[in-house]
Amino acid sequence: MQPMADFASRISGSLLLLALSGSLAPGAELKFTNADESRVEFERSVQPFLAKHCVECHGAKDPKGELDLTTLDPDMKASSSGSRWATIVEKLTKGEMPPKEKPRPDATGLAATIGWAQAESKRANRNFTRGAAYDGGARQHRWQAEAAATSITPATASPATARSPTCT
């Protein structure tokens, strides 16, 4: 029965990609001209999706993967949250999140969440790719984010000298 579940997951992912590419819903692409427009859409469609499907594991209390979605800034232009959102979109699109043992999100909520993230990344003029969230195929460690946020040069920010004890 597992192969059928995998097949169904791949099909739903393919349908989602078609919908997001505009093949199923032409002209449905979101576009924000300012942060207020983005925040209104985030609060209307993304926050309820995250509350229903994600915050149980990625909330304020002991967040898995050090990802607390209750504090992740939706304004990708005024913050450095774009790489985290890129990772979230990738995991949702591939069907890796929510985990297989959890209820699957409906296609409408999933498309609205991913569509918002893509529109916000365009508004913020951020490169919204997997490469933005990963460095050489490895997950960005806290010491890298802290180094970037505090403008520490790469020569002084190395895993040997700057690694946080909470890095995995």
N, C-alpha and C positions, 0 to 999 in steps of 0.2 A: 504494500500500500504506500510505502514511502516514495517510490518513483512517481506515483500519481500526484502526490503532494508537491514534489519538486517541480513536476511539469506544470501544475496549476500555478505555482509561485512564479515560474518563468513566464507563463502566459500573462498573468496579471501585471508583471513588471513590464512586459512588452507593450501591453495596452496602455499602461501608464506613460511610457516613453512616447508612444504615438500621440496620446492626449496632450502631453507637455510640448511636443514638437509642433502642435497646431493641426495635425492631421485629423483629429477627431473634433476639435473645437476651434475652428479658424477665427482669428481675431480676438481670442481670449487672453492674449498675453498681457500681463500687468505691466504698468509703467508708472513710476513715482517721480514727481518733480521735486519733492521735498521730503524731509524726515517726518513731518506731521502726517502726510498721506500714507507713508509706509507704516507708521506706528498705528494708525487707525486700522489698516488691513491686518497688521500683526495681531492686534487685540481682538479683532473680529473673527479671524479664522485660524491663526497659528496658535495663539495661546490655548484655546480650547482643545485643539488637536494634541498639543504637547501635554496638557493636563490629563487627557484621556489615555494617551498611549506611551508617554515617555517619563513623566515626572515621578512615577512610582519608583523607578530605578535611578533616575537622573535628577533627583530633587535635592533640597538643601541638606537633608540628613544622610550622611554617608553616600554621596553620589558615586555611582559606578563609573569607572574610567575618568575620575576627577572631573566629570562634566555635570555641572549643576545648571540645568536649563531654566531654573527660576531666577538666576542672576545673569545669564548670558545676554549681553546687550544686543538688541535687535538693530541698532543703528550701526551699520557696518562702516559708515563714513567717519563717524566721530569716535569709533573704538577700533580695537584690533580683533574683533570677534569674527571677521570674515572667514578665516581659515577653519574655525570650529563649525561655522554654518556650512562651509563646503563639505566638511566631513559628514555632517548630519545629512545633507542632501544625498551624498554618495551612498551612505548606509541605507537610507530610506528607499532610494531608487533601486538599489540592488536587492532589496528585501531582507537585508541583514538585520535591520531594526524595524519594528520591535522584534525581539527574539521569536523564533518559530513556535515556542510553547505559549506565547502570548497571543491574544486575539489580533487578527490582521486588521489594519485600518481600512476604512472604506476608500474607494478610489477618489471620490470628490474631496475629502479632507486631505488626503495625501497629495493630490494635485494642487490644491490651494496652498498647502504648506511649502511645497517645492517651488511652486510658481512665485510665491511671495519672496522666498530666499533668492531666487534668480533675479527678480525685479529689483530687490534691495541691493544686490551686489552690483547691478548695472548702475543704479542711482549713485552708489558709493564709488563707482569707477574702480572696483576691485577686480583683480584677476580671480575668477571663481572657478578654480580647477583643483584637482586632487593635489597637484604640486604645491598649491598654496598651503595645504594642510600637512604635507609630509615633506621631510627633508631626506632625500636619497632613499625613499621607501620606508624610512623608519618614522615612527610617531614622534611628533615634536615633544620634547621633554620640557618640564617646567623651567629648568635652568635656561633653555634656549629662549623661551618666552620672556623670562625675567631679564635676560641679557638684552633682548631687543627692546623691551620697554624702558630700560634704564640706559640705553645707548652704550653698553659695555662693548668694547671692541672684541672681535673674534679671537684675538691673541690672548686676551685675559679671560675669555669665557670658554672654557673647555670642559668636557665631561670630568676630567681628572680634578680640576680646581673648583668648578662651580656646580657640580651635580648636587641636587637636593636629595636628602635621604628618602623622600617620598616618590622619587622617579622609579619607573618600572622598566 
